[in-house]
């Protein structure tokens, strides 16, 4: 049990952790290949390379000096809408409140920034994440098939979830 963790804004260079962790976790747990891994890595690296808006942030969870998870808030096309992205908790640290703490940090910032709505994209196979989003108040509003992420060609369904805040 890990009782002591911190949630903080990422530091320059930690986008590599976010990118690598997404590649590795989704390959290991879901058999998702480089199409997904490169997409997630590009989101993390672009965040680090571009001038971000004050209404955006990438947080990491740290436990005893080790990075344990991440989450990102970005502004969607409409400035009244924020987007939850890159949410991940390392398998070793799940079920310890880390995911809840990460999403709480994001929700607090979203409210301070006066976003009216939050959106996120997830997938049907991410059962625990989907349950967490539902508990937070998100609802699924759209589903599209995806035949390119899974290395065995298995169809997954990407889902768009929304919530008003």
N, C-alpha and C positions, 0 to 999 in steps of 0.2 A: 504494500500500500504506500502510495506517495502522497503525503499530506502537505508537503511544502513545494509549491511551484509558483512561478511568476508568469504573468502575461504582460508582454511589453512590445512596443514597436520594434520592428526588425532593425538590425544594424547592417550597414553596407557589407556586402559579402554573403549575408545569410540567405539571399535569394537563391544561391546555389543549393543550400539545404532544402529549400522549398521545392526547387526543380527536381533535384535528385530523389527526394523522398516521394514525390508524386510518381516519378518513373518507377521506382522500386516497389512501392506498396501496391500500386495498381497492377503491375506485372505479377508480383508474387500472389496477391490475394484474388485477382480477377482475370488474370491472363490477358491484360490489355497491353498492347505493344507500343511501338514508337510513335504511331500517329497520335495517340492520346498523350504519351509522355512528352513529346516535343511540343504539343499544344500547351500543356500545363507549364512546361519550362519557359515557353515564350511569354506567357502571361506574367510569370514571376520575374523574369529577366527584364521585360519591358517596363515593369513597374519600377525596377531599380534604375533603369537607364533614362527614363523620361522624367520631365518635371511634372510631378503629380500635384493634383489639386489639394487644397487643405481639407477637403471633405473625403479624402481617401487615405487608407492606411493598410499596412500589412503588419500583422502581429505574429509573434511567436510565443510558444509556451516553453519555459525553461525549467528543468527539474535537476537540481544538484549539478548545475553547469552544463547539462546536456539538453539540446533542443528536442522537444517532444511533440510539437504540433504547430499548426499555423492556420491563419484565416486572413482573408483580405476583403476590404470594403472598397469598391470602386464606384464611380459615378457612371450610371447607364447613359444611353443616348439622351434621355430626358433628364434634366438636372434635378427634377423632383423625385427621381428614382435612383436608389442605391442598389448595388449588386453584391451579393455575398459570393466570394470565389475562393478557391484554393483551400477549402476547409479539410483538414486532415489531422488526425491524432495517431502517432506511432502506436502500433499494436501493443507494445510493451506497457504503454501508459494509459490505455483505455480503461474505462470504468472507474476512474479516479476523480472525476469532475473537471478534467482538463478541457474537454469539448464544450461543456457548459460554460466554463470560464471564458473560453475563446469567443463563443457566440455572444456572451454577455458583453464583452468588450466591444464587439462589433455593434450590437444593438444600442449600447450607450452612446457610441459615437454617431450612429445613424440618427438617433433622436436629437442630439445636440446640433447636428448639421441640418436638422429640419427636413430630412427626406420624408416624403409622404408615403412611399411604398418601397419595399425591398423585393428583389427578384433573385432567383438562383436557378442554376441548372444542375441537375443530378441525374442519376440513372436508376432504372427499376431494380437492378441487382444490389444496390447499396442500401440494403434493408435497414440497418441501424441508423444510418444518416437520415434516411427518409422518415423514420420514426421520430428522430430528434427534431427535424424540421416541422413535422406535424405538431409535436408538443409545443414548439415555439409559436405556432399559429399560422404557419405557411400552409397553403393548399396547392395541389397540383392543378395547373390550368391548361397544360399542353403536353403532348407526348409525340415524339418522332422516332422512327426506327434508325438505327445506326449499325451498319455492317462492317465498319472499318476498324473500330477500336480493339475488338477481341481478336486475338491471334488465331483462334480456331475458326473464325468466320461466324461465330454465333451472333445472332441479332440481339442487341440490347436496345432498350428504349430510353432515350434521353428525355428528361422531364423538366419542364419549366414550372417552378413553384413561385407563388407570390404571397405577400402579406401587406396589409395596410398598417402603418404605424402612426 
